[in-house]
């Protein structure tokens, strides 16, 4: 039988749960306001909770995942979901009153997902149950059957939905939808046995098996590769519980896999010392663990997660007592800190101060800001000290809690901060309204008896000032100063990365996207060399400006790749993904994939709440409004347009691009006069602020809306450009072609944009060609038809 050339991924994994089941669960949540998703670990409880609550139309969505050890942190969940000050209130009634008052100001009843409710602290669980029974929130709580029995108050108040392990028929349907081929019964049986019916394990395992060639398609059937004997054995490696115990004690292979599951990875030499060479060899041979760079990791990470969650408290404690002091190199690895801290907490022990600080940093890198607050809390370390204060402040900021940020700020003595920490401190100091206090604290932060130390801290102060300005200007003088500081030998490695990221932002706003990409690449290369100390504060801004620069450089494939890395984790694939949904909206819209853009914006808008720390909500709402117009939903678009008008940004370039998108949407709604009025104001302000890229985009949009009579504004912005690239080059060529009424040149630009994958831009240029080409002889029928198809932007990949 001939083997097909490759296994084609037919599309994303289908939903694990039938649409009718999810809709029924939504209806039950609407009726009761407290829905309990109950099932064994690994059956997709949290996945189902997410599907039930999204899209939460008109509502905000908050999530909290409880972890082992959280039970003894009073009011942890409710304080992280609503406000950090709730932990200091004297009684639960006051907490409930405060939250209830806050909720009454919301335009719609918020949705709250509480994952692993049985691990939540009792006070938070009580308050959340009260709020749900009063119908002030719609609460979806996930738990195990055993956990539900242990919490009768929760069980009595809620409506029940159950999850079960996948059966063979459902698993086969999922494989068929993912790979577009009928799975052989042997494959179904193998994957069902290996995954234990867990949707998360199945998806990771099947993708890994296909990617590695263990599974292939032969005559449209998904089968184990017949050319590789032993494939079935590798797929059915067996979970640790399948290996027998010895003399009533756990076998070494079980110890090994349980340790690897708890910590995420193990130093290979330490693993051999703890569990023996035979156990390591067996796990690797069977394909459960992979050995790379002297580190052992689960081949299918979801499998390790499932094992860890199934471990009892007794087993966690037993492993801790036997092995924690035998794996020092493992515990010292920066990628292990958060999981190691979780292990400590799950055994009821306080964290060593050093581990607490590393865990807070690692949690922020993962985008797990609530965990970062737990690990940096003085109550959870053995010295009861405030640890990793800058990480704690960063987490508060990402969660939209400015009071928490200032509380941490006021506890710091800046004279003791490292230079990396000093930069973050000085950036926070700019938020102080009292000029005298700000000047006093800034002076104290940089003063030092040693002249050399003071000089280096003065450079950090200069960088803090320039960085604050870099997101609001593309001025050439600012770019020159940023270069000087970036190449200074007085900066720490992390601060040098920030300098190059900030320079990238200035270059982007100056209309030089290729140079902006190079500067962002340099920042990321610097950070890649210091995995042991990289922080989310340094990393996230570099990732974000990198994605924006790639989009302007018309490298949409690169932007897709960078966005995946940004959203996928730390170290090897860096970035917390804090703005992933917002940036995904922008990237998908640029590619002309409107359904994907709408899905990403729905995720962002449901979760952003009222805080919006990065001031991007109005921009996302404006993009969403135009996407809705393109899909023939003008009434919904007007609702989002009104919301976008309610959410201006304090960040100048974000505010101006928000208004450009508003103008584009008004034009799509047949309101070109209003659109042109908005664009005129944007062009003037962008020129004043030296935001050349935004000026070009606004002027170009004016030509697309108003036609050739508006080309003078675009010429003013682009005629002086020397050796432009990316979108500025396209706009320069477009301005010249419009002035010359060179329709073939504009057609060529639309085709070029389409070849780059910038189908949104291509569609708008194509529409301008159709508007200009009034005479039948201006375009051949074939070209007119092609431009018409390009102008239709409402479908994926259109």
N, C-alpha and C positions, 0 to 999 in steps of 0.2 A: 504494500500500500504506500503510495507516495505521501510524504510528510509535507504539510503546508509550510510555507516559508517562515511564518512567524505566527504567534498567537496575537491576534489583533484585539486591543482593548476596545470594546464596542462603546463604552461610555462609562460614566461614574457608577459606583456600586448602587444598585437599586436600594430603595428604602427597605430596611429589615422588616418594617411593620406595614401591613396593608393600609392604604389611605383611608379606607372606611373605618378601620380600627382606630387610627389616630384621630379622625374627625369625631368619632363617638366619644373618645376619651376627652377631647376638647369640650364637647357638649356637657359631659359630666362635670368637668371642672367649672364650667360656667354656671351650672346648677348649684353646686355645693361650695365652691371657692376653696376646697381643700381636697386635692386628689392624691392618693397614695399609690405609687408605682412599686409593687412588691414582687420580688422574684429572687432566685438564687444569684449569687455573684457570677458575673460574666454573661448574663442574659440580656444585656442592653438596657438596664433600667434608666440610666442617665441619658442614654441616646434617645429613648422614648420620651423622657421628660423634655428634652430639647425640642423634639418634633412637635410635641403638644403645645409648647409655648411659643413657637415661631411658625408663622408670623403672628406676633401679638399686636394686632392692628390697633394703632393709636395708643398703645401702652408701652411702658418701659419694662425691661427685663433685668432682674438681678439674680446672680447665682452665687451659691456658697456650697463648697464641698467640705464636709466634716471629715476629719482624719482621726485615726487612733491617737488617744492622748488629749483630744480636745474636750473631753467630758469635764475635766477639772479646771478649765479656763472659763470662769463665769461670764456669761453674756458675750462670749466671743462672736458667735454667729450674728446675733442681732446688731452688735456694734459694727461689724464689718459690712453688713448689708445696708445699714442706715447711717450711723454716725458714731465716731470713736468715743464721744463723750458719754455714751450710754453706759459704759462700764463703771462710771463713777457715781451714777445715780443711786440713791439709798434703797429703793425698793422697786419691785417689778411693776407695780401699778403706775409709778411715775414714768418708767420706761415706756409702758404701753401708751400712756397719755401723750408723751412727747412724740412717739412715732405716729400715733393716730392723727395728731394735729398736723404733722408734716405731710401725711398722706392726703389729707383733705384738700391740699393745694394742688394735687396732681390732676391733670386734665382727664386722665383715665385710670382705672384701677390697675396698679402695677402687677406684673407677674413675678413670682419669686420661685426659683428652683432651689431646693435644699437637698443636695445629694448626700447619701449615707446618713439619713436623719438619726439613725440609732446611735451614731457616734457623736452627735451634737450635744453641747452642754444643756443641762436641763432647763435653765432659765430662758435661754433663747428659744428652745423648743416650745416652752409654755407661752411666751409672748407671741411667737409666730402663729401658734394654734389659735390664740385669742383673736389676733388680727384677722385671721382667715375666717373664723366663725362669725365675726362682725362684718365680713365681706369687704374689708378695707384692702385686702390683698387677695390675689388668686395664688395659692400656694400649692406647688407640686413637690411632694417629698418622696424620695426614693429610699427603700429599705429592704432588708432581707425578711423572710418569713419569721425568723427567730427574733429579729429586731422589732418587728411589729408586735409580737407577743410580749416583749419587754416594755412596751410603751402603750398601755391600754388607753390612756387619755387621747393620744394621737389616733389610735385605731377607731375609737368611738366617734371622733369628730369628722373623720374623712370618708371619702368614697374610694373604693378599691378598684385598681386595675392591675392585672398580673402579667408577668413576663415569664416565658419558659425557654429552655434551651431550643435551639433550632432543630427541626426534624429534617429527615432526608429530603422530603419534597421541597421544603422552603429553601434549604441549602442549595439544591439543584437549580431552583429558579434564580437564586442570587448569582450563581456562577454563570448561568446562561445569559443573564442581563449584563454582567460585567464583561464576558469574553466572547459573546455572540456565537457560542458553540454549545452543543449538548454535552454535558459532562458524562463520562462513562460511569456506570454504577460503581465500579471499583474506586474511582476518584471520589465519588460522593461518600462512600463508606470510609475511605482513608481520611478525608478531611473532616468528616463528622467525628471520627474517633480521636483524631489529633486535636481538634479544636474544642472538643467537649460540648459542642453546640453553642459556643460563644461567638456572637457575630464579630466582635473586635478581633479575636484570634483568627477566625476564618479569613477575614478580609486581608489581614497582613500576611498570613501564611500562604493563601492562594496567590496573592500578588508576587510574593517572594519566589514561590515555586515556578510561576510562569516566567518571571524575569530571569531566573537562573537556568531555565530550560528543563526543569524537572517535569513540568507539564507542557505538553505540546498538543497541537491540533492535527489529527489525522482524519481525513475525510469528514471534516466538520464535526468531529467528536473530540472533546478534551480528554486526553489519556496520559498516563505516565509515559515518558519518553522510552519507546521500545529499544532505542539504541543504547540506553544506559541501564544495564542490569543493576538491580538493587534500589531502583528509584522508589518503589513502594515501601521498602524498609526505611528509607530516609524520610519519606513523608510521614510514616507512622513511627516516629522516633519514640514516642511514649512520654507521658508526663511523669514527674518524679514519683507521684503516688503509685505508679505502676510497678516500680521496683520494690522488691520485698524488703521488709525490715529484718534486722539480724538480732536475734536474741531479745526481741521486744524493744530494741532501740532502732532509731532511724539509721538507714544505710548511708554510707558516705555519699552516694550519688544524690540522695535526697537532701543531705546537708548542703552539698555543693549548689544544687539548683535553688534551694530555699535562700541561701546566702546571696546568690547572684540576683535572685528576684528582689530581695530586700534592698540591695545596694545598687542595682542597675548594671554593675560590672565588678569584676574582681581582678586583682593582680594575679597573673597566672602562677607565679612561684608561690605566692601565699595560698592560693587555692590548692595547689598540690600539697603544701605543708599541712593544711587543715584537713583535707579530704582524701588525699592520696592521688598518686599518678593514675591509677586505674579509673577512678571516678571521672577525672578530667578527660582522659582519653575516651571513655565511654560516651560522655556527653557530647564531645566534639564529633566523634565518629557517627553518632546517631543524628547529628545535625541540630540538636537542641541548643547547644552553645557554639559560638564561633570564636576562634582564637585569632586575634590580630594585634600586632604591636604589643605583645605580651599582656594583653587584656582579654579576659573572657566576658562575652556578652551573649544575651539571648539572640539567636538568629532571628526570631520573630519577637520583637519587643513586647507586643501585646500579650504574648504567652507569659512572659515574666511578670507583667503587671497583674494578670489574672492569678498567677500562683501567689504573689505577694498578698493580694486581697483575700485570698482564701486561708491564709495562715491564721491560726488562733492566737489569742494573746499569750497563752501558755507557751506555744511554740516560738513566738517572737522572743519571749524572755529567755527561753532555753537557749536559743541560738546566740542571743546577746551574751549570756553568762559564759558560754563555751568559747566564743570566737572573737568577741569584739577587740580583745587585746592582741589577737594573732594576725590582724590584717591592717597594720599601720600604713603601709604604702597605699593600699586601696582607699582607706579613709582620707588620706592626704590628697587624693586626686581631686581637682576642682569640680569635676563633673559629678562627683558622688555626694557632695555636701548636703544638698537638700534631702536626698533619700536617706542618708545616714542620720540626719536630724529627725526625720520622720520615724526611723527605727528607734532612736533614743526615746522620742516622745511616746511611741506606742508601748514602751515598757514601763512607763510611768516615771522615768528618770529625768532629772534636769539636764540641760545641755551644757557641755563645756563651753566656755566663753568663745574660744576660737572657732569651734564648730558652729556655734550660733551665728557668728559674723559671716563665715563662709556660706552658710545655708541661706542667710538673708540675701546675700549677693546672687547666689545661684538661682534662688526663687524669682528674683526680679528679672534675671536673664531669661527665665522661662515664661515671664509674663504672669507668674503666680504671685500677684502683689499681696493678696490676703495672707498667703503663707509667709511672705517676707515680714509682714507685721507680726505674725506669731513668733517667728524665730528671733526677731530683734526685740521682743518684749522682755523687759527685765524679769518678769515673773517666770520665764521658762529657762533661764540659765542659772548655773550653780553659784554665781557671784551676785545675782540679782542686780546686774549692771545694765545700763543702756548700751547696747552694742550696735555696731554698724549704723550709726545715726544717719549718715547720708543715704544709706540704703533704705532706712525706715522713712526718711523724708521723701525719697523718690517714690516709694510705694504709696504713701499718703497722697502725693500729687497725682499719681496715675489713677487712683481711686476717687479723685475729685474731692479731696478733703483738705482745703487750704489751712484750716485751723490746726489740723494735725501736723502739716508741714511747719507752720510757725511755732508750734509747741516744741518740735524737735530742734528747730533753729535756735530758739531762745535758750535751750539747755547746753548749747555748744560753746566752748571756749576756742575760737578759731585759731589761736596762736599754736595750738597743738595739732592742727590738721595737716595731713600730707598735702602736697601740691595738687594731686588729683581731687582730693576732698575739698581743697580750698576753692577750686574753680566752681564746684557745685554750690558751695556756701555763698560765694560772691554773686552767683546768679540769683539765688534766693533773696539776697540782700536788696536787689533791685526792686523787689516787690514792696519793700517798706515805704509807707507814705511819708513818714517823718524824715525830711532831708537831713536834719542834724543827726538823728539816730543812725541813719544809713551811713553817713560820712564817718561817724565815730566808730561803728563796727567795722567798716571797711579799713579804716586806718589801723585798728587793732589787729585785723586779720593779716596785714602785710608787714607790720612792724617787727623787727628782729634785731637783736644786738649784733649778730654777725653780718657784716656788710654783704657778703656773698649770698647768704640766705635771703636777706632783705631784697637784693636785686632780683633774685629768681622769683620771689613772691610778687614783686612789682610787675614782672612780666605776666604772671598769672592774672593780676588785676587788669592789665591791658587786654589780655585775651578775653576775660569775662566781658569787658566793655565792647570789644569788637564782635564777639559772638552774639551778644544781644542785638547789635545793629545788623548783623549779617543776614538775618531773616526778614529784614525790612528794606534792603537797598541793594542795588547792583552797581553802586558808584565805583568808578575806576580807582579813585584815591583809597577807598575802603579796601578794594581788592589788593592794592599795592601794600597797604599796611598789614593785611592778613597774611600775604606771602612772607613778609619780613618776619612776622611772629612765628609763622608755621615752620620756617626754616631755622629758627633760633635754636641754638644749642642749650638754651636755658629752660626748655620745657621738658616736663616728664613725658614718658612715652604716651600715656593716655591722653594728656592734654595736647600733645602734638596731633594725635588723631582727631581730636575735637577741632583743632585749628584747621586741618585740611578739610574736614566736613563743613565747617563754616565757610571756608574759602569756596568750596563747591557750591554752596548756596548763593554766594555773591556772584560767582561766575554764571550760574544758571540765570539769575535775575538780570545779569548783564547781556543775556542773549548769546552765551557761548557754551552751548550744552556739551560739546565734545570735551572741552577743557573741564567742565564741571564733572563729567563722568570720570576723567582721569584723576581729579583731585579726590573724589569720593572713593575711587578704587585704591588710591594711596592710603587714605584713612583706614579702610578696611584691611589692607595688607599690614599696616602697623598693628592693628588690634589682633589680627590672626597670629601674630608672633608672641602675644602675651596672654595666653588663655588662662594662666593662673591668676591673673589680676584684672582681666577685662570686666567692666561693669556695664549695666544696661544704660546708665547715664551717658557713657562714652559711645556705646555701640548703636543705640536706636537711632539717634539723629543721623549717623553716618549711613545706616541702611535706608532711611527714609529719603534723604536727599539723593542717594544713589538711584533709587527707583524713579524719582521725579526727573532726574537728569537723563536717565536712559529713555524715558518717554519723550522728552523734548529732542533728544538726539535721534529719534525715530528708530531706536533699537527695541522694538516691542517684544521680541523674543527674549532679549536680555532682561527687560523689565519683568517679564513673566517669571524667568528663572530667579531673579533677585527677590521678587515677591514671595516665591515659594520658600526660599532660604530664610527670609526675614520671618516668615510665619511658622517655621517648622522646629525651632529649638535653638540650642546653644552650641558653641564651639565649632564642631565640624560644619554645622549649618546654623549660622548665627542670626540672632534676632528674636526679640520677644513677641513680635507681631502685634504690638499694642494698637497700631492703626491699620492692621492688615485688611479689615473689612472695608474701611474707607478707601485705602489705596487700591483694593481689588475692584471697587466700584469704578474708580478712575481708569485703571488699566483695561478692564472689560469694556467700558464705554469707548475707550480709544480704539479697541479692536473691533468695535461694532457689534459686540455680543451683548445685546440689550438684556436678554433674560438673565445672564450671569451678573450683569451690573445691578439689576433690580434685586436679585437674591442677596448680593453682598450688601447693598444699601439697607435692605430690610434687617439684616443681621446687625449692622452697625447702629441703625436708628433705634432698634429695640433695646440694645444694650447700653447706649450712651447715657441714658438717664438725663439728669438735669445739670451735670457738672461740666462735661465737655472740656477737659483740661487743655486740650490742644487746639481748641477753637476751630474745629473743622465741621461742626454739625451743619451750619448753614450752607457750606459748600456741597456737602453730600446731599442735602435736601434739594439744592438747586439742580445738581446732576440728575437726581431721581425724577424731579419734575419734568425735565426734558426727555428722559427715557420714557416716561409715561405718555407724553405727547406722541412720541414716535410709535408707541404700541397702540395708539388709538384710544387713550384713556384720559381725555382732556379734563374731565371733572376732578379726577384724582390728582392730576397734575396741578390744578389750581389750588388744591388743598396744600400740597407740598410747597407750591410757590409762596403761599401765605406763610407757611412755617419757616421757609428760608428767609423771608423778609424779617421774621421775628428773631433771627439768630445771626446778626452780623458778627464778624470776627475782629478781635483786637489785634490780630497779626496782619499788618498792612497788605502783604501780597496775597494772603488767603482771602482777605476781605474783597480785594479787587477781582480775583478770579471768581469768587462767589457772584459778584455783580455781572461779570461777563457771562456767566452761565445763566443768570436770571434774564439778561437781555436776549440771549439765544432762545430761551424758553418762551419769552413774550413774543418773539418773532414767530416761533412755531405755532403759537396760539393766535396768529393773525393780528398781532399788535406791534407792527414794525416801528411806529412812531415812538412808542414808549421804549422799545428796545434801543433805538438810536439815541434817545435822550440819556439813557443809562450809560451807554458806551461813551458818549461824549464826556461825561463826568469821569469815567474810569481813565480815559486817555489822558486827560489833563492831570489827574492826580498821579498816575503812573509816571508821567514825564517829570513832575515835580519831585517825586521820590526816587528817581533814577531806577525805576523798575522797568527796564527796557523790554524784557520778555513779555511782561503783562501788557505793556503799551502796544507791542506788536500784535499780540493775540486779540486785544480789543479792537485795534484798527482793522485787522484782517476780518474779524467778525462783522465789523461795520460794512466792509465791502461786500461780504457775502450777503448781508441783509439789504443794503442800500444800492448795491450795484456799482458800476464804474464811476458815477459821480462822487463816491466816497474814497476813491483810490488815493487822493492827495494825502489824507491822514495816514494811510499805510506807507506811502512813499516817504513821508517825513520820518517814519520810524525805521525804515529799512534801507533807504537809498545810501546811507553813509556806511553801511556794514561792509567790512573788508574780509574776504574769505569766510563768510558765514557757513554754518553747518546746521543740520537738523531742521527743525521747524522754522527758525529764522531764515534759512536759505530758501525753503519752500515759499515762505511769504514774500521774500524779495523777488523770486522768479514770478510769483503770482501777480505781484504789483506791476511788474514790467509787462507781463502778458496782457493784463487787463488794460493798461494804458495804450498798448499797441493793438488792442482788439485781436490778439493772436489766439484764436480759439484752439488750433492744434496744439499750441504750447500748454494751454490750460488742461486739455485732454491728457497730454503727456504727464502733467503734474498729478492728475487724479490717478492715472495708472501707476505712477511711481509710488504714490502713497499706498495704494492698494497692495503693491508688491512688498512694501515694508510691513504690511499687516495693520496699518493705521486706517482702518476702514471707515471709522467715524469721520475723520478729516477728509478722506478720499470722497466719501459720500457728499459732504458739504461742497467740496470743490466741483464735483460732478454736477450737483444741482445748479451751481453758478453757471456752468457751461450751458446747461439746458435753458436757463433763464436768458442768457445772452444770445444763444443760437436760435433766433426767432425765424430766420429764413430756412426753408427746406434745404437749401444748398450749403448751409453752414456746417452741417454734419451729415455723414453718410448714414443710412438707416441702421447699419450694423453698429456704428459708433454711438449713435443716439440711443440705441437699445442697450448697449453696454453701460453708458453713463446713467441711464434710467435704473438699471439694476443696481449700480453702485450707490445711487441716491436712496435706495430702499435699505434702511439701516436697522430695521426692527427685528431681524432674526439673527441667530448665532452664526457668526462667521459670514454675514451677508456682504 
